[in-house]
Amino acid sequence: MMAEFHKKRKRVCRFCEDKVRTIDFHNDRLLKRFINERGKIVPRRISGNCAFHQRRLTTAVKRARHLAIIPFTSEIFR
Amino acid sequence: MQVYETTFILSPQADDAAFDRQINAITNLINKFNGKLLHEDRWGIRRLAYPIKKFNQGFYTRMIFEGNGALLEEIERHFKIEEPYLRYLTVIFEGDLERIKGGRQDEISDDRRDFRRGGRDDDDSDRGPRRRFNRDDDDSSSDRKPYRRFNRVDENRGSGSSNDKSDSDSGNA
């Protein structure tokens, strides 16, 4: 019975799958998929990204925030 | 020489001529320092994710160019001096120039469910259920209890019986 709860689902990094090497910080549509409603970066354990791409994603998100491409925080929580 | 990219936001108050003037100023700087403009992309007026200097919109331009450190210093100095720049960011360019020139953006495959929408009731959600600790607790308690009980019982029985024996012996003598 417990085994059903602990069913392992193998997640593969979406960037690795598509062989993306660099993450463009101008691409808001892409970045928005990896931030939550508050504008926080979604952790690797949830998004399933590999360490390499999570690092790249983090820098991309931070650059995009500086350029007001994506928000630091949501309008509602301000 | 290194390839850099710079993205800047111009104040939406200015007119088209002013946008042209500012962008040309950067282009002139690049030429002056023997740099090479590889790509210029004017996004036009775009909504800002948060207000900057009380503006809700801005004119975005992205430039990819080749140059040296002196050029970068001069460009950054220009950004600081000139009024209409709301934001700027210059970084080492990494990416596929041909791809960008073709106007294509990297997308990741979208066939799977969005992990952010994972509901608890949904069995197929990417996010698993909350962790459960009950199982571990049960295991440890079931291990410990019988062991202790066994020890205590053994001790009592052994000491009790020996005392009884010695008492009865002394009484008889």
gemmi code that builds the backbone of each chain (N, CA, C; Angstrom):
import gemmi

chains = {
    "A": [
        ("MET", (0.840, -1.210, 0.000), (0.000, 0.000, 0.000), (0.870, 1.252, 0.000)),
        ("MET", (1.902, 1.251, 0.777), (2.803, 2.399, 0.799), (3.567, 2.516, -0.509)),
        ("ALA", (3.798, 1.379, -1.101), (4.561, 1.366, -2.354), (3.874, 2.211, -3.413)),
        ("GLU", (2.552, 2.290, -3.349), (1.812, 3.084, -4.328), (2.125, 4.560, -4.174)),
        ("PHE", (2.284, 4.983, -2.909), (2.596, 6.392, -2.666), (4.009, 6.718, -3.128)),
        ("HIS", (4.890, 5.783, -2.995), (6.295, 6.041, -3.306), (6.658, 5.650, -4.727)),
        ("LYS", (5.655, 5.598, -5.578), (5.901, 5.235, -6.972), (6.905, 6.206, -7.572)),
        ("LYS", (7.969, 5.691, -8.114), (9.006, 6.556, -8.670), (8.680, 6.891, -10.119)),
        ("ARG", (8.742, 8.197, -10.393), (8.497, 8.624, -11.772), (9.783, 9.263, -12.277)),
        ("LYS", (10.321, 8.723, -13.309), (11.602, 9.241, -13.784), (11.375, 10.524, -14.571)),
        ("ARG", (12.023, 11.621, -14.093), (11.904, 12.893, -14.784), (13.218, 13.187, -15.481)),
        ("VAL", (13.122, 13.556, -16.702), (14.336, 13.901, -17.439), (14.339, 15.411, -17.625)),
        ("CYS", (15.516, 15.987, -17.517), (15.663, 17.422, -17.700), (15.162, 17.830, -19.083)),
        ("ARG", (14.258, 18.803, -19.117), (13.656, 19.192, -20.385), (14.675, 19.820, -21.330)),
        ("PHE", (15.665, 20.485, -20.749), (16.681, 21.129, -21.592), (17.612, 20.082, -22.190)),
        ("CYS", (17.940, 19.063, -21.381), (18.800, 17.994, -21.883), (18.108, 17.260, -23.024)),
        ("GLU", (16.828, 17.035, -22.851), (16.070, 16.312, -23.869), (16.160, 17.008, -25.214)),
        ("ASP", (16.068, 18.336, -25.175), (16.078, 19.096, -26.425), (17.474, 19.567, -26.793)),
        ("LYS", (18.463, 19.113, -26.029), (19.873, 19.444, -26.294), (20.111, 20.962, -26.361)),
        ("VAL", (19.526, 21.653, -25.407), (19.727, 23.093, -25.324), (21.014, 23.331, -24.532)),
        ("ARG", (21.931, 24.124, -25.063), (23.170, 24.401, -24.343), (23.063, 25.719, -23.583)),
        ("THR", (22.527, 26.730, -24.235), (22.423, 28.034, -23.589), (20.954, 28.420, -23.479)),
        ("ILE", (20.622, 29.039, -22.356), (19.246, 29.468, -22.138), (19.185, 30.968, -22.354)),
        ("ASP", (18.411, 31.391, -23.326), (18.324, 32.804, -23.672), (17.460, 33.535, -22.649)),
        ("PHE", (18.036, 34.572, -22.041), (17.278, 35.278, -20.999), (16.250, 36.248, -21.573)),
        ("HIS", (16.208, 36.406, -22.903), (15.207, 37.274, -23.506), (13.881, 36.552, -23.726)),
        ("ASN", (13.937, 35.237, -23.597), (12.782, 34.419, -23.942), (11.861, 34.284, -22.725)),
        ("ASP", (10.937, 35.215, -22.587), (10.105, 35.224, -21.376), (9.148, 34.044, -21.325)),
        ("ARG", (8.721, 33.587, -22.495), (7.777, 32.467, -22.518), (8.406, 31.208, -21.919)),
        ("LEU", (9.689, 31.052, -22.213), (10.408, 29.890, -21.696), (10.656, 30.048, -20.193)),
        ("LEU", (11.123, 31.216, -19.793), (11.485, 31.439, -18.395), (10.270, 31.374, -17.480)),
        ("LYS", (9.140, 31.853, -17.972), (7.937, 31.897, -17.144), (7.478, 30.508, -16.729)),
        ("ARG", (7.883, 29.504, -17.467), (7.496, 28.148, -17.097), (8.270, 27.664, -15.887)),
        ("PHE", (9.370, 28.340, -15.553), (10.198, 27.887, -14.443), (10.177, 28.849, -13.264)),
        ("ILE", (9.183, 29.736, -13.219), (8.987, 30.539, -12.028), (7.556, 30.311, -11.555)),
        ("ASN", (7.352, 30.379, -10.260), (6.003, 30.135, -9.748), (5.200, 31.428, -9.732)),
        ("GLU", (4.032, 31.409, -9.147), (3.122, 32.554, -9.196), (3.713, 33.772, -8.506)),
        ("ARG", (4.590, 33.518, -7.540), (5.220, 34.631, -6.826), (6.452, 35.143, -7.532)),
        ("GLY", (6.837, 34.508, -8.615), (8.035, 34.913, -9.344), (9.288, 34.201, -8.879)),
        ("LYS", (9.124, 33.228, -7.974), (10.286, 32.487, -7.481), (10.708, 31.427, -8.496)),
        ("ILE", (11.980, 31.124, -8.491), (12.494, 30.082, -9.378), (12.058, 28.728, -8.821)),
        ("VAL", (11.493, 27.895, -9.662), (11.016, 26.591, -9.236), (12.218, 25.688, -8.958)),
        ("PRO", (12.253, 25.031, -7.779), (13.401, 24.184, -7.459), (13.537, 22.999, -8.408)),
        ("ARG", (14.735, 22.529, -8.472), (15.093, 21.428, -9.349), (14.301, 20.159, -9.020)),
        ("ARG", (14.038, 19.986, -7.739), (13.346, 18.763, -7.328), (11.937, 18.727, -7.889)),
        ("ILE", (11.390, 19.872, -8.216), (10.046, 19.894, -8.771), (10.079, 19.970, -10.301)),
        ("SER", (10.949, 20.830, -10.831), (10.970, 20.975, -12.284), (11.666, 19.804, -12.965)),
        ("GLY", (12.557, 19.119, -12.216), (13.239, 17.975, -12.803), (14.433, 18.352, -13.662)),
        ("ASN", (14.866, 19.585, -13.594), (16.033, 20.007, -14.368), (17.298, 19.361, -13.824)),
        ("CYS", (18.291, 19.218, -14.673), (19.577, 18.720, -14.204), (20.345, 19.899, -13.604)),
        ("ALA", (21.403, 19.607, -12.859), (22.142, 20.659, -12.152), (22.724, 21.670, -13.131)),
        ("PHE", (23.245, 21.185, -14.233), (23.864, 22.070, -15.232), (22.848, 23.089, -15.739)),
        ("HIS", (21.688, 22.606, -16.143), (20.707, 23.509, -16.730), (20.010, 24.372, -15.694)),
        ("GLN", (19.908, 23.863, -14.460), (19.313, 24.681, -13.414), (20.194, 25.894, -13.140)),
        ("ARG", (21.500, 25.694, -13.183), (22.427, 26.814, -12.988), (22.262, 27.837, -14.103)),
        ("ARG", (22.202, 27.359, -15.328), (22.039, 28.263, -16.464), (20.700, 29.001, -16.377)),
        ("LEU", (19.688, 28.258, -15.984), (18.353, 28.836, -15.879), (18.326, 29.945, -14.832)),
        ("THR", (18.989, 29.683, -13.697), (19.017, 30.670, -12.607), (19.629, 31.984, -13.080)),
        ("THR", (20.775, 31.918, -13.771), (21.385, 33.160, -14.258), (20.470, 33.829, -15.263)),
        ("ALA", (19.849, 33.038, -16.125), (18.965, 33.612, -17.143), (17.791, 34.335, -16.491)),
        ("VAL", (17.221, 33.724, -15.459), (16.080, 34.336, -14.773), (16.505, 35.651, -14.127)),
        ("LYS", (17.686, 35.642, -13.520), (18.145, 36.843, -12.822), (18.449, 37.978, -13.793)),
        ("ARG", (19.000, 37.630, -14.945), (19.235, 38.651, -15.967), (17.916, 39.201, -16.489)),
        ("ALA", (16.988, 38.310, -16.706), (15.692, 38.732, -17.239), (14.953, 39.628, -16.255)),
        ("ARG", (15.119, 39.350, -14.963), (14.484, 40.194, -13.950), (15.041, 41.610, -14.000)),
        ("HIS", (16.346, 41.695, -14.170), (16.983, 43.006, -14.218), (16.427, 43.826, -15.374)),
        ("LEU", (16.153, 43.183, -16.482), (15.662, 43.875, -17.669), (14.130, 43.968, -17.715)),
        ("ALA", (13.495, 43.666, -16.605), (12.032, 43.755, -16.503), (11.325, 42.905, -17.548)),
        ("ILE", (11.952, 41.798, -17.914), (11.303, 40.874, -18.840), (10.373, 39.958, -18.051)),
        ("ILE", (10.824, 39.537, -16.897), (9.955, 38.796, -15.984), (9.994, 39.503, -14.627)),
        ("PRO", (8.930, 39.379, -13.837), (8.868, 40.126, -12.585), (9.741, 39.533, -11.477)),
        ("PHE", (10.164, 40.376, -10.564), (10.827, 39.897, -9.345), (9.787, 39.217, -8.466)),
        ("THR", (8.614, 39.851, -8.418), (7.520, 39.284, -7.636), (6.211, 39.657, -8.303)),
        ("SER", (5.191, 38.904, -7.976), (3.924, 39.131, -8.613), (3.257, 40.424, -8.107)),
        ("GLU", (2.454, 40.993, -8.939), (1.721, 42.226, -8.643), (0.861, 42.069, -7.385)),
        ("ILE", (0.258, 40.901, -7.235), (-0.712, 40.643, -6.163), (-0.048, 40.663, -4.792)),
        ("PHE", (1.212, 40.188, -4.719), (1.860, 40.027, -3.429), (2.644, 41.279, -2.999)),
        ("ARG", (2.683, 42.269, -3.870), (3.516, 43.419, -3.577), (2.922, 44.286, -2.484)),
    ],
    "B": [
        ("MET", (39.182, 39.319, -29.998), (38.054, 40.122, -29.501), (36.890, 39.222, -29.102)),
        ("GLN", (36.196, 39.703, -28.150), (35.109, 38.933, -27.572), (33.774, 39.382, -28.166)),
        ("VAL", (32.841, 38.464, -28.226), (31.508, 38.838, -28.702), (30.621, 39.130, -27.489)),
        ("TYR", (30.017, 40.290, -27.501), (29.147, 40.693, -26.390), (27.740, 40.929, -26.900)),
        ("GLU", (26.819, 40.935, -25.971), (25.484, 41.375, -26.342), (25.019, 42.355, -25.291)),
        ("THR", (24.361, 43.386, -25.753), (23.835, 44.366, -24.816), (22.359, 44.595, -25.128)),
        ("THR", (21.591, 44.643, -24.063), (20.161, 44.896, -24.200), (19.865, 46.142, -23.386)),
        ("PHE", (19.140, 47.068, -23.958), (18.808, 48.254, -23.167), (17.362, 48.667, -23.388)),
        ("ILE", (16.837, 49.363, -22.407), (15.461, 49.822, -22.447), (15.481, 51.338, -22.496)),
        ("LEU", (14.815, 51.904, -23.494), (14.722, 53.355, -23.614), (13.371, 53.824, -23.092)),
        ("SER", (13.385, 55.020, -22.568), (12.159, 55.592, -22.038), (11.104, 55.716, -23.147)),
        ("PRO", (9.861, 55.340, -22.867), (8.815, 55.382, -23.889), (8.365, 56.802, -24.238)),
        ("GLN", (8.848, 57.779, -23.481), (8.439, 59.162, -23.730), (8.999, 59.688, -25.046)),
        ("ALA", (10.196, 59.210, -25.390), (10.859, 59.717, -26.594), (10.135, 59.268, -27.851)),
        ("ASP", (10.359, 59.992, -28.948), (9.731, 59.617, -30.219), (10.689, 58.743, -31.024)),
        ("ASP", (10.215, 58.309, -32.171), (10.993, 57.386, -32.997), (12.355, 57.945, -33.364)),
        ("ALA", (12.415, 59.249, -33.625), (13.684, 59.877, -34.000), (14.690, 59.767, -32.863)),
        ("ALA", (14.214, 59.935, -31.647), (15.086, 59.846, -30.484), (15.600, 58.414, -30.294)),
        ("PHE", (14.716, 57.434, -30.530), (15.150, 56.034, -30.447), (16.273, 55.793, -31.452)),
        ("ASP", (16.056, 56.265, -32.688), (17.053, 56.106, -33.739), (18.377, 56.740, -33.331)),
        ("ARG", (18.284, 57.941, -32.757), (19.476, 58.683, -32.402), (20.296, 57.914, -31.362)),
        ("GLN", (19.602, 57.377, -30.356), (20.306, 56.650, -29.303), (20.936, 55.367, -29.826)),
        ("ILE", (20.191, 54.664, -30.663), (20.714, 53.395, -31.182), (21.897, 53.665, -32.112)),
        ("ASN", (21.781, 54.739, -32.909), (22.891, 55.090, -33.788), (24.128, 55.500, -32.996)),
        ("ALA", (23.909, 56.134, -31.861), (25.035, 56.545, -31.016), (25.847, 55.326, -30.598)),
        ("ILE", (25.129, 54.251, -30.233), (25.817, 53.010, -29.834), (26.553, 52.425, -31.035)),
        ("THR", (25.887, 52.394, -32.174), (26.499, 51.855, -33.389), (27.768, 52.623, -33.741)),
        ("ASN", (27.710, 53.939, -33.609), (28.880, 54.763, -33.895), (30.031, 54.443, -32.956)),
        ("LEU", (29.694, 54.244, -31.681), (30.723, 53.902, -30.697), (31.409, 52.594, -31.078)),
        ("ILE", (30.582, 51.615, -31.486), (31.142, 50.310, -31.858), (32.121, 50.483, -33.021)),
        ("ASN", (31.743, 51.284, -34.025), (32.605, 51.507, -35.189), (33.869, 52.262, -34.808)),
        ("LYS", (33.688, 53.212, -33.880), (34.813, 54.045, -33.476), (35.922, 53.212, -32.822)),
        ("PHE", (35.520, 52.181, -32.077), (36.502, 51.356, -31.377), (36.855, 50.091, -32.162)),
        ("ASN", (36.689, 50.144, -33.477), (37.010, 49.019, -34.361), (36.245, 47.751, -34.011)),
        ("GLY", (35.069, 47.918, -33.447), (34.234, 46.770, -33.168), (33.416, 46.429, -34.402)),
        ("LYS", (32.598, 45.414, -34.281), (31.796, 45.003, -35.427), (30.396, 44.657, -34.936)),
        ("LEU", (29.413, 45.335, -35.471), (28.031, 45.046, -35.096), (27.568, 43.813, -35.856)),
        ("LEU", (27.211, 42.782, -35.113), (26.840, 41.522, -35.751), (25.328, 41.402, -35.933)),
        ("HIS", (24.600, 41.971, -34.986), (23.151, 41.826, -35.063), (22.482, 42.931, -34.263)),
        ("GLU", (21.416, 43.464, -34.801), (20.653, 44.466, -34.073), (19.181, 44.075, -34.130)),
        ("ASP", (18.558, 44.085, -32.973), (17.164, 43.657, -32.922), (16.364, 44.666, -32.107)),
        ("ARG", (15.473, 45.379, -32.796), (14.612, 46.334, -32.087), (13.282, 45.655, -31.803)),
        ("TRP", (13.010, 45.458, -30.545), (11.751, 44.799, -30.174), (10.608, 45.797, -30.212)),
        ("GLY", (10.940, 47.050, -30.083), (9.896, 48.065, -30.022), (9.395, 48.244, -28.607)),
        ("ILE", (8.293, 48.957, -28.470), (7.765, 49.242, -27.136), (7.094, 48.006, -26.574)),
        ("ARG", (7.486, 47.666, -25.373), (7.062, 46.450, -24.730), (6.684, 46.776, -23.291)),
        ("ARG", (5.757, 46.033, -22.749), (5.351, 46.245, -21.365), (6.431, 45.756, -20.413)),
        ("LEU", (6.745, 46.534, -19.396), (7.727, 46.121, -18.398), (7.063, 45.223, -17.357)),
        ("ALA", (7.823, 44.307, -16.832), (7.282, 43.389, -15.824), (7.007, 44.123, -14.516)),
        ("TYR", (7.712, 45.216, -14.290), (7.478, 46.057, -13.111), (7.857, 47.477, -13.513)),
        ("PRO", (7.266, 48.483, -12.905), (7.554, 49.857, -13.326), (8.996, 50.271, -13.016)),
        ("ILE", (9.617, 50.968, -13.965), (10.951, 51.539, -13.765), (10.821, 53.041, -13.980)),
        ("LYS", (11.265, 53.818, -13.013), (11.128, 55.273, -13.059), (9.699, 55.683, -13.407)),
        ("LYS", (8.767, 54.951, -12.852), (7.327, 55.184, -13.025), (6.828, 54.948, -14.445)),
        ("PHE", (7.639, 54.312, -15.282), (7.174, 53.941, -16.622), (6.736, 52.487, -16.610)),
        ("ASN", (5.661, 52.213, -17.318), (5.193, 50.845, -17.403), (5.564, 50.183, -18.729)),
        ("GLN", (6.127, 50.988, -19.623), (6.536, 50.452, -20.914), (7.956, 50.912, -21.217)),
        ("GLY", (8.566, 50.251, -22.174), (9.914, 50.652, -22.570), (10.239, 50.164, -23.959)),
        ("PHE", (11.196, 50.830, -24.582), (11.617, 50.456, -25.933), (12.858, 49.581, -25.823)),
        ("TYR", (12.710, 48.302, -26.138), (13.802, 47.334, -25.987), (14.629, 47.243, -27.268)),
        ("THR", (15.927, 47.198, -27.104), (16.818, 46.943, -28.235), (17.911, 45.978, -27.785)),
        ("ARG", (18.210, 45.048, -28.645), (19.267, 44.093, -28.332), (20.321, 44.171, -29.428)),
        ("MET", (21.571, 44.263, -29.021), (22.658, 44.356, -29.994), (23.711, 43.315, -29.679)),
        ("ILE", (24.177, 42.641, -30.722), (25.259, 41.671, -30.557), (26.440, 42.209, -31.347)),
        ("PHE", (27.561, 42.333, -30.699), (28.707, 42.944, -31.372), (30.024, 42.377, -30.869)),
        ("GLU", (31.055, 42.635, -31.668), (32.399, 42.213, -31.331), (33.149, 43.448, -30.848)),
        ("GLY", (33.956, 43.301, -29.821), (34.664, 44.484, -29.358), (35.639, 44.165, -28.247)),
        ("ASN", (36.309, 45.189, -27.772), (37.259, 45.001, -26.671), (36.763, 45.720, -25.415)),
        ("GLY", (37.564, 45.656, -24.380), (37.153, 46.206, -23.090), (36.919, 47.705, -23.122)),
        ("ALA", (37.756, 48.420, -23.909), (37.633, 49.881, -23.974), (36.274, 50.276, -24.556)),
        ("LEU", (35.824, 49.519, -25.533), (34.520, 49.788, -26.139), (33.401, 49.611, -25.114)),
        ("LEU", (33.505, 48.529, -24.342), (32.467, 48.265, -23.333), (32.396, 49.403, -22.332)),
        ("GLU", (33.559, 49.843, -21.890), (33.593, 50.938, -20.922), (32.899, 52.174, -21.477)),
        ("GLU", (33.185, 52.441, -22.740), (32.633, 53.629, -23.377), (31.113, 53.510, -23.532)),
        ("ILE", (30.639, 52.303, -23.880), (29.198, 52.093, -24.045), (28.492, 52.260, -22.696)),
        ("GLU", (29.067, 51.662, -21.659), (28.454, 51.752, -20.335), (28.429, 53.206, -19.849)),
        ("ARG", (29.502, 53.943, -20.201), (29.561, 55.345, -19.820), (28.438, 56.125, -20.503)),
        ("HIS", (28.229, 55.785, -21.773), (27.154, 56.418, -22.543), (25.784, 56.153, -21.897)),
        ("PHE", (25.572, 54.912, -21.478), (24.294, 54.546, -20.841), (24.065, 55.367, -19.573)),
        ("LYS", (25.155, 55.591, -18.844), (25.014, 56.288, -17.571), (24.751, 57.783, -17.775)),
        ("ILE", (25.407, 58.333, -18.807), (25.278, 59.778, -19.028), (23.918, 60.134, -19.608)),
        ("GLU", (23.512, 59.401, -20.620), (22.292, 59.755, -21.355), (21.046, 59.472, -20.520)),
        ("GLU", (20.108, 60.375, -20.656), (18.902, 60.342, -19.827), (17.945, 59.176, -20.146)),
        ("PRO", (17.603, 58.938, -21.433), (16.462, 58.044, -21.701), (16.671, 56.562, -21.416)),
        ("TYR", (17.873, 56.142, -20.989), (18.070, 54.718, -20.741), (17.481, 54.339, -19.382)),
        ("LEU", (16.525, 53.426, -19.405), (15.929, 52.958, -18.155), (16.776, 51.840, -17.557)),
        ("ARG", (17.187, 50.920, -18.395), (17.988, 49.783, -17.945), (18.911, 49.365, -19.066)),
        ("TYR", (20.028, 48.758, -18.719), (20.891, 48.154, -19.721), (21.590, 46.967, -19.105)),
        ("LEU", (21.971, 46.033, -19.937), (22.682, 44.845, -19.472), (23.599, 44.383, -20.591)),
        ("THR", (24.881, 44.297, -20.287), (25.859, 43.831, -21.266), (26.483, 42.551, -20.734)),
        ("VAL", (26.411, 41.494, -21.504), (26.990, 40.216, -21.098), (27.738, 39.615, -22.280)),
        ("ILE", (28.610, 38.662, -21.968), (29.306, 37.922, -23.029), (28.267, 37.106, -23.782)),
        ("PHE", (28.325, 37.192, -25.085), (27.304, 36.503, -25.879), (27.603, 35.018, -25.927)),
        ("GLU", (26.614, 34.238, -25.573), (26.724, 32.796, -25.744), (25.405, 32.338, -26.349)),
        ("GLY", (25.511, 31.691, -27.430), (24.305, 31.266, -28.110), (24.604, 31.107, -29.584)),
        ("ASP", (23.584, 30.834, -30.320), (23.748, 30.592, -31.745), (23.299, 31.830, -32.513)),
        ("LEU", (24.267, 32.515, -33.100), (23.954, 33.762, -33.797), (23.050, 33.518, -35.001)),
        ("GLU", (23.302, 32.445, -35.710), (22.502, 32.147, -36.912), (21.038, 31.929, -36.539)),
        ("ARG", (20.879, 31.244, -35.407), (19.539, 30.947, -34.928), (18.794, 32.235, -34.584)),
        ("ILE", (19.515, 33.163, -33.957), (18.898, 34.421, -33.548), (18.580, 35.269, -34.779)),
        ("LYS", (19.506, 35.268, -35.737), (19.265, 36.022, -36.962), (18.049, 35.480, -37.700)),
        ("GLY", (17.839, 34.187, -37.588), (16.676, 33.567, -38.221), (15.387, 33.870, -37.476)),
        ("GLY", (15.518, 34.537, -36.322), (14.338, 34.928, -35.561), (13.691, 33.786, -34.809)),
        ("ARG", (14.472, 32.720, -34.559), (13.890, 31.591, -33.865), (14.281, 31.611, -32.401)),
        ("GLN", (13.362, 31.243, -31.568), (13.634, 31.177, -30.143), (13.661, 29.735, -29.705)),
        ("ASP", (14.512, 29.460, -28.726), (14.578, 28.101, -28.193), (13.299, 27.781, -27.444)),
        ("GLU", (12.738, 26.670, -27.759), (11.570, 26.206, -27.014), (11.856, 24.796, -26.552)),
        ("ILE", (11.336, 24.478, -25.385), (11.484, 23.096, -24.959), (10.174, 22.386, -25.209)),
        ("SER", (10.274, 21.101, -25.428), (9.089, 20.347, -25.840), (7.993, 20.463, -24.789)),
        ("ASP", (6.800, 20.579, -25.255), (5.676, 20.935, -24.393), (4.685, 19.793, -24.273)),
        ("ASP", (5.138, 18.586, -24.576), (4.181, 17.480, -24.651), (3.711, 17.044, -23.270)),
        ("ARG", (4.577, 17.295, -22.248), (4.180, 16.843, -20.921), (3.383, 17.900, -20.167)),
        ("ARG", (2.757, 17.470, -19.115), (1.969, 18.387, -18.292), (2.866, 19.398, -17.629)),
        ("ASP", (2.339, 20.536, -17.388), (3.065, 21.562, -16.664), (3.150, 21.137, -15.200)),
        ("PHE", (4.390, 21.093, -14.652), (4.533, 20.606, -13.286), (3.885, 21.507, -12.265)),
        ("ARG", (3.673, 22.781, -12.641), (3.111, 23.706, -11.665), (1.647, 23.436, -11.385)),
        ("ARG", (0.996, 22.705, -12.279), (-0.426, 22.457, -12.105), (-0.693, 21.116, -11.423)),
        ("GLY", (0.353, 20.451, -10.948), (0.183, 19.127, -10.376), (-0.737, 19.149, -9.170)),
        ("GLY", (-1.873, 18.467, -9.238), (-2.816, 18.431, -8.130), (-2.633, 17.165, -7.325)),
        ("ARG", (-3.043, 17.221, -6.060), (-2.860, 16.073, -5.192), (-3.751, 14.911, -5.618)),
        ("ASP", (-4.956, 15.243, -6.061), (-5.911, 14.191, -6.407), (-5.538, 13.496, -7.705)),
        ("ASP", (-4.750, 14.171, -8.497), (-4.415, 13.637, -9.812), (-3.261, 12.648, -9.689)),
        ("ASP", (-3.500, 11.434, -10.120), (-2.496, 10.390, -9.990), (-1.323, 10.622, -10.938)),
        ("ASP", (-1.560, 11.341, -12.024), (-0.548, 11.457, -13.070), (0.267, 12.737, -12.936)),
        ("SER", (0.121, 13.428, -11.807), (0.842, 14.686, -11.662), (2.333, 14.417, -11.514)),
        ("ASP", (3.147, 15.354, -11.992), (4.593, 15.185, -11.913), (5.079, 15.288, -10.487)),
        ("ARG", (4.385, 16.087, -9.711), (4.785, 16.255, -8.327), (4.199, 15.132, -7.495)),
        ("GLY", (5.020, 14.494, -6.740), (4.569, 13.367, -5.946), (3.772, 13.822, -4.746)),
        ("PRO", (3.167, 12.887, -4.020), (2.424, 13.271, -2.812), (3.386, 13.673, -1.710)),
        ("ARG", (2.820, 14.267, -0.658), (3.655, 14.674, 0.463), (4.331, 13.461, 1.087)),
        ("ARG", (5.490, 13.685, 1.681), (6.225, 12.597, 2.320), (5.463, 12.070, 3.515)),
        ("ARG", (5.622, 10.794, 3.763), (4.978, 10.209, 4.926), (6.035, 9.640, 5.848)),
        ("PHE", (5.858, 9.912, 7.124), (6.868, 9.447, 8.064), (6.350, 8.308, 8.934)),
        ("ASN", (5.065, 7.975, 8.827), (4.450, 6.987, 9.717), (5.173, 5.652, 9.657)),
        ("ARG", (5.575, 5.290, 8.467), (6.125, 3.968, 8.281), (7.387, 3.794, 9.120)),
        ("ASP", (8.257, 4.802, 9.083), (9.518, 4.709, 9.823), (9.268, 4.614, 11.317)),
        ("ASP", (8.303, 5.413, 11.795), (7.991, 5.425, 13.227), (7.538, 4.046, 13.690)),
        ("ASP", (6.642, 3.444, 12.926), (6.111, 2.131, 13.285), (7.229, 1.108, 13.391)),
        ("ASP", (8.124, 1.155, 12.433), (9.211, 0.175, 12.389), (10.076, 0.251, 13.642)),
        ("SER", (10.460, 1.478, 14.024), (11.399, 1.627, 15.127), (10.751, 1.221, 16.439)),
        ("SER", (9.487, 1.598, 16.612), (8.813, 1.292, 17.866), (8.601, -0.216, 18.022)),
        ("SER", (8.250, -0.861, 16.925), (8.001, -2.301, 17.000), (9.308, -3.046, 17.271)),
        ("ASP", (10.418, -2.450, 16.842), (11.719, -3.079, 17.093), (12.111, -2.960, 18.551)),
        ("ARG", (11.859, -1.775, 19.113), (12.406, -1.490, 20.422), (11.634, -2.173, 21.556)),
        ("LYS", (10.315, -2.087, 21.492), (9.480, -2.493, 22.632), (9.708, -3.929, 23.105)),
        ("PRO", (9.623, -4.918, 22.251), (9.757, -6.289, 22.741), (11.122, -6.547, 23.348)),
        ("TYR", (12.154, -5.887, 22.822), (13.506, -6.093, 23.324), (13.607, -5.645, 24.770)),
        ("ARG", (13.061, -4.459, 25.051), (13.139, -3.931, 26.412), (12.354, -4.781, 27.395)),
        ("ARG", (11.167, -5.134, 26.967), (10.274, -5.894, 27.851), (10.931, -7.214, 28.234)),
        ("PHE", (11.536, -7.808, 27.266), (12.181, -9.099, 27.480), (13.288, -8.993, 28.526)),
        ("ASN", (14.120, -7.932, 28.399), (15.219, -7.736, 29.337), (14.748, -7.566, 30.769)),
        ("ARG", (13.711, -6.701, 30.907), (13.236, -6.369, 32.238), (12.683, -7.606, 32.936)),
        ("VAL", (11.914, -8.352, 32.196), (11.288, -9.557, 32.737), (12.351, -10.523, 33.206)),
        ("ASP", (13.373, -10.683, 32.408), (14.438, -11.635, 32.729), (15.152, -11.255, 34.022)),
        ("GLU", (15.436, -9.925, 34.136), (16.130, -9.439, 35.324), (15.333, -9.723, 36.588)),
        ("ASN", (14.058, -9.343, 36.583), (13.195, -9.501, 37.757), (13.127, -10.948, 38.191)),
        ("ARG", (12.946, -11.772, 37.180), (12.763, -13.177, 37.512), (14.021, -13.757, 38.165)),
        ("GLY", (15.166, -13.412, 37.569), (16.436, -13.976, 38.063), (16.731, -13.544, 39.499)),
        ("SER", (16.624, -12.204, 39.753), (16.967, -11.697, 41.073), (15.959, -12.176, 42.115)),
        ("GLY", (14.682, -12.165, 41.696), (13.618, -12.565, 42.622), (13.828, -14.008, 43.106)),
        ("SER", (14.142, -14.871, 42.192), (14.254, -16.285, 42.534), (15.461, -16.531, 43.459)),
        ("SER", (16.543, -15.788, 43.195), (17.750, -16.004, 44.005), (17.523, -15.520, 45.437)),
        ("ASN", (16.807, -14.378, 45.581), (16.498, -13.858, 46.919), (15.655, -14.837, 47.706)),
        ("ASP", (14.635, -15.351, 47.020), (13.741, -16.304, 47.691), (14.517, -17.504, 48.236)),
        ("LYS", (15.432, -17.940, 47.374), (16.198, -19.134, 47.755), (17.044, -18.888, 49.003)),
        ("SER", (17.770, -17.737, 49.000), (18.667, -17.456, 50.116), (17.882, -17.253, 51.407)),
        ("ASP", (16.693, -16.597, 51.316), (15.834, -16.371, 52.486), (15.400, -17.694, 53.111)),
        ("SER", (14.940, -18.563, 52.208), (14.433, -19.850, 52.714), (15.551, -20.671, 53.336)),
        ("ASP", (16.756, -20.558, 52.734), (17.900, -21.310, 53.248), (18.249, -20.894, 54.675)),
        ("SER", (18.345, -19.510, 54.883), (18.720, -18.998, 56.190), (17.672, -19.342, 57.251)),
        ("GLY", (16.406, -19.331, 56.854), (15.312, -19.634, 57.771), (15.393, -21.075, 58.237)),
        ("ASN", (15.742, -21.942, 57.340), (15.834, -23.355, 57.679), (16.970, -23.628, 58.640)),
        ("ALA", (18.087, -22.897, 58.437), (19.249, -23.144, 59.279), (19.067, -22.503, 60.660)),
    ],
}
model = gemmi.Model(1)
for chain_id, residues in chains.items():
    chain = gemmi.Chain(chain_id)
    for i, (resn, *xyz) in enumerate(residues, 1):
        res = gemmi.Residue()
        res.name, res.seqid = resn, gemmi.SeqId(i, " ")
        for name, pos in zip(("N", "CA", "C"), xyz):
            atom = gemmi.Atom()
            atom.name, atom.element = name, gemmi.Element(name[0])
            atom.pos, atom.b_iso = gemmi.Position(*pos), 0.0
            res.add_atom(atom)
        chain.add_residue(res)
    model.add_chain(chain)
structure = gemmi.Structure()
structure.add_model(model)
structure.setup_entities()
